[in-house]
Amino acid sequence: MTFDKDKFIQYCNDISKNTLMQTLNIEFVDAGEDYLVATMPVNPTVYQPMGLLHGGASVALAESVGSAASMLFVNAEHSEVRGIEISANHLKAKREGIVTATARILHKGRSIHLWEIRITDEKNSLISLCKLTNMVLPKRKSQD
């Protein structure tokens, strides 16, 4: 089966509706067979009190793109992905514009995926460097 980049990006944006990703205006914009890219605007909705990009918003962006990226390797009809650990180093302040998060796989096991997520600005300067561990679980039946 061949990878359909546009279909996967659309899938990621569709499942983000009515979630934190929509609240933060996170948009999935690029994908490959082992990476996923999303953007987030930097404006007062994601500021901390000093008028800078909140580290928690950066972590939310990183976990969003890293968790969605694990869907590259699993069948969504049979499996679910859960983030189980995330770490972040915030390296540069950002006041306005757009940040871009790129998740690249470091380890792809059957039940554990490890991702590196680099959050950069428009000049490709590193804003935050994150590491996310995801667990792949069998899909649970909905509890109606």
Rosetta blueprint (number, residue, H / E / L):
1 M L
2 T L
3 F L
4 D L
5 K H
6 D H
7 K H
8 F H
9 I H
10 Q H
11 Y H
12 C H
13 N H
14 D H
15 I H
16 S L
17 K L
18 N L
19 T L
20 L H
21 M H
22 Q H
23 T H
24 L L
25 N L
26 I L
27 E E
28 F E
29 V E
30 D E
31 A E
32 G E
33 E L
34 D L
35 Y E
36 L E
37 V E
38 A E
39 T E
40 M E
41 P E
42 V E
43 N L
44 P H
45 T H
46 V H
47 Y E
48 Q L
49 P L
50 M L
51 G L
52 L L
53 L E
54 H L
55 G H
56 G H
57 A H
58 S H
59 V H
60 A H
61 L H
62 A H
63 E H
64 S H
65 V H
66 G H
67 S H
68 A H
69 A H
70 S H
71 M L
72 L L
73 F L
74 V L
75 N L
76 A L
77 E L
78 H L
79 S E
80 E E
81 V E
82 R E
83 G E
84 I E
85 E E
86 I E
87 S E
88 A E
89 N E
90 H E
91 L L
92 K L
93 A L
94 K L
95 R L
96 E L
97 G E
98 I E
99 V E
100 T E
101 A E
102 T E
103 A E
104 R E
105 I E
106 L E
107 H E
108 K E
109 G L
110 R L
111 S L
112 I E
113 H E
114 L E
115 W E
116 E E
117 I E
118 R E
119 I E
120 T E
121 D L
122 E L
123 K L
124 N L
125 S L
126 L E
127 I E
128 S E
129 L E
130 C E
131 K E
132 L E
133 T E
134 N E
135 M E
136 V E
137 L E
138 P E
139 K L
140 R L
141 K L
142 S L
143 Q L
144 D L
